[in-house]
Amino acid sequence: IISALNSFDLLNTTAFCFFQNGFCSGCNYKSCCASIGAVVERADSKTDSGEMSSALVRVELGDITPHNLKQLKKLNSVIFPVFYNEKFYRNVLDQGQFSKLAYFNDVVVGAVCCRLENNPKGTGKQVYIMTLGCLAPYRRLGTGSLLLEHVFKICRPRKDVESICLHVQISNEEAIAFYQKFGFEITETEEAYYKRIEPSSAYVLRRNTADL
């Protein structure tokens, strides 16, 4: 995490992603997210003449374990304006493959944390995305797409999982647009969902898994 934070000057940015239950968008990168390790094409490197050129980098996913849980805690404290208690992290460990860390050159830069629960809109199960985010300097490496594709990959063979859902703050237009590109739809609005964030209302975004 420290390495990732110290790389801000190299990437000419000082802003973090503050997407609650969402992830960074505005991507100028092309990613191949069919496997756990994705080779992505960077579009922000420049030649001596000032023209843009391509360079290959690798973003990979890894398990969340008791040994690296502190890294997830540090990541969440930087990305999200919400404090997650120990119950949240115990739940993350209990969910196994539904949660992953994203690594860029062996540095943790993002994570997705989901839980499997009963579907209140159906008779089967749903996967609820508790958090999905990455450090802002790494948001255009296809990290969010890779993390979300992992969730899709877990859900595809499971006949009992009917949908994937999450909450997104109603003012977070970029996150909403990103999820909509992956087939999510706004299904309802929950007023006063957030206790210490304004606006406090959240959209519920949902995607059926039948056509993943």
C-alpha positions in Angstrom: 0.0 0.0 0.0 2.8 2.4 0.9 4.4 1.8 -2.5 1.1 2.6 -4.2 0.6 5.8 -2.3 4.2 7.0 -2.9 3.7 6.5 -6.7 1.3 9.5 -7.0 3.9 11.9 -8.2 4.9 9.5 -10.9 1.4 9.4 -12.2 0.8 13.1 -12.0 -2.2 12.9 -9.7 -3.1 13.5 -6.1 -6.8 12.5 -6.0 -8.2 9.3 -4.5 -11.3 7.5 -5.6 -14.2 8.1 -3.1 -16.8 5.9 -4.9 -18.8 4.2 -2.1 -19.8 0.7 -3.2 -18.5 1.5 -6.7 -15.3 2.0 -8.6 -13.5 4.4 -10.8 -14.6 4.9 -14.4 -13.7 7.2 -17.3 -11.4 4.4 -18.6 -9.1 5.0 -21.5 -7.6 1.5 -21.3 -8.5 -1.7 -23.1 -8.6 -4.8 -20.9 -8.9 -8.5 -21.4 -10.7 -9.6 -18.2 -11.5 -13.2 -19.2 -8.9 -14.6 -16.8 -7.7 -13.8 -13.3 -4.6 -12.1 -14.7 -5.4 -9.4 -17.2 -2.9 -7.8 -19.6 -4.1 -4.3 -20.2 -3.0 -1.7 -22.7 -2.0 1.7 -21.2 -2.8 4.7 -23.3 -1.1 7.4 -21.2 2.6 6.9 -21.9 4.2 9.5 -24.2 7.1 9.3 -26.7 9.8 11.9 -26.9 7.8 13.7 -29.4 4.9 14.0 -27.0 2.7 11.5 -28.8 0.8 8.7 -26.9 2.2 5.2 -27.1 1.2 1.8 -25.7 2.8 -0.2 -22.9 1.7 -3.5 -21.4 1.2 -3.8 -17.7 -0.4 -6.5 -15.6 -3.1 -6.4 -13.0 -3.7 -9.6 -11.1 -6.1 -10.8 -8.4 -5.3 -12.6 -5.2 -7.1 -14.1 -2.3 -7.9 -12.2 0.9 -6.6 -14.1 3.9 -5.9 -13.4 7.6 -2.3 -12.7 6.6 -3.1 -9.8 4.2 -6.3 -8.5 5.9 -4.4 -5.5 7.2 -3.7 -4.5 3.6 -7.4 -4.5 2.8 -8.2 -2.4 5.9 -5.6 0.1 4.9 -6.9 0.2 1.3 -10.5 0.8 2.4 -9.5 3.5 4.8 -7.8 5.4 1.9 -10.5 4.8 -0.7 -13.8 5.0 1.2 -15.1 7.8 3.5 -16.8 5.0 5.6 -15.3 3.1 8.5 -15.7 -0.7 8.3 -15.8 -2.5 11.6 -14.3 -5.9 12.4 -17.6 -7.7 11.7 -17.3 -6.5 8.1 -13.8 -8.0 7.8 -14.8 -11.3 9.4 -17.6 -11.5 6.9 -15.1 -10.9 4.1 -13.0 -13.8 5.2 -16.0 -16.1 5.5 -17.1 -15.4 1.9 -13.9 -16.9 0.4 -13.7 -16.4 -3.3 -16.3 -13.7 -3.4 -13.6 -11.2 -2.3 -10.3 -10.5 -4.0 -7.4 -8.0 -3.8 -6.1 -6.4 -7.0 -2.3 -6.2 -7.5 -0.4 -3.9 -9.9 3.2 -5.0 -10.1 2.8 -6.9 -6.7 1.3 -3.8 -5.0 -2.2 -3.9 -3.7 -4.2 -1.2 -5.5 -7.9 -2.3 -5.3 -10.3 -4.9 -4.0 -13.8 -6.3 -4.3 -15.7 -7.6 -1.3 -19.0 -9.4 -1.8 -21.4 -11.6 0.2 -23.8 -14.3 -0.8 -27.3 -13.8 0.6 -30.9 -14.7 0.1 -32.5 -12.8 -2.8 -35.4 -10.6 -1.4 -36.7 -10.2 -5.0 -36.7 -13.9 -5.8 -36.5 -17.5 -4.5 -32.8 -18.1 -4.8 -29.6 -16.2 -3.8 -28.0 -12.9 -4.7 -24.5 -11.6 -4.6 -24.3 -8.3 -2.9 -21.2 -6.1 -3.7 -20.3 -4.6 -0.3 -17.3 -2.6 -1.7 -15.5 -2.4 -5.0 -12.8 0.2 -5.5 -9.2 1.0 -6.4 -6.7 3.8 -5.8 -7.3 6.6 -8.2 -3.9 6.5 -10.0 -4.6 2.9 -11.0 -8.3 3.3 -12.0 -7.5 3.4 -15.7 -5.7 0.1 -15.8 -8.9 -1.9 -16.1 -8.8 -2.8 -12.4 -12.5 -2.2 -11.8 -13.5 -4.2 -14.9 -11.3 -7.0 -13.8 -12.7 -7.1 -10.3 -16.3 -7.0 -11.6 -15.5 -9.7 -14.1 -14.3 -11.9 -11.3 -17.7 -11.5 -9.6 -19.4 -12.5 -12.9 -17.1 -15.5 -13.2 -18.0 -16.7 -9.8 -21.8 -16.3 -10.5 -21.9 -17.9 -14.0 -21.9 -21.6 -13.0 -24.1 -21.1 -9.9 -27.7 -21.8 -10.7 -28.9 -20.6 -7.3 -27.6 -17.1 -7.8 -30.3 -15.0 -9.5 -28.8 -11.5 -9.4 -26.0 -9.2 -8.4 -26.7 -6.0 -6.6 -25.1 -3.0 -4.8 -25.8 0.5 -3.5 -24.4 3.6 -5.1 -24.7 7.1 -3.8 -27.3 9.0 -6.0 -24.8 11.7 -6.8 -22.1 9.3 -8.1 -22.9 9.6 -11.8 -19.6 8.1 -13.0 -20.0 4.9 -11.0 -23.7 4.6 -12.0 -22.7 4.9 -15.7 -19.9 2.4 -15.3 -22.2 -0.3 -13.8 -24.9 0.4 -16.4 -22.3 -0.4 -19.1 -22.1 -3.9 -17.5 -25.9 -4.4 -17.6 -26.9 -3.1 -14.1 -30.1 -1.2 -13.8 -31.4 1.2 -11.1 -34.3 -0.7 -9.4 -35.1 1.5 -6.4 -33.9 4.4 -4.3 -33.3 4.1 -0.5 -33.6 7.4 1.4 -31.1 8.1 4.2 -29.1 5.0 3.4 -25.8 6.7 4.4 -25.5 8.0 7.9 -22.5 10.4 7.6 -22.4 11.2 3.8 -24.3 13.7 1.8 -26.4 13.1 -0.2 -27.5 10.3 2.1 -29.7 8.5 -0.4 -28.6 5.6 -2.5 -29.7 3.8 -5.7 -30.0 0.1 -5.7 -28.4 -1.3 -8.9 -29.2 -4.8 -9.9 -28.2 -7.2 -12.7 -29.7 -10.6 -13.4 -27.3 -13.4 -13.8 -29.2 -15.4 -16.4 -27.4 -13.7 -19.3 -23.9 -13.3 -17.8 
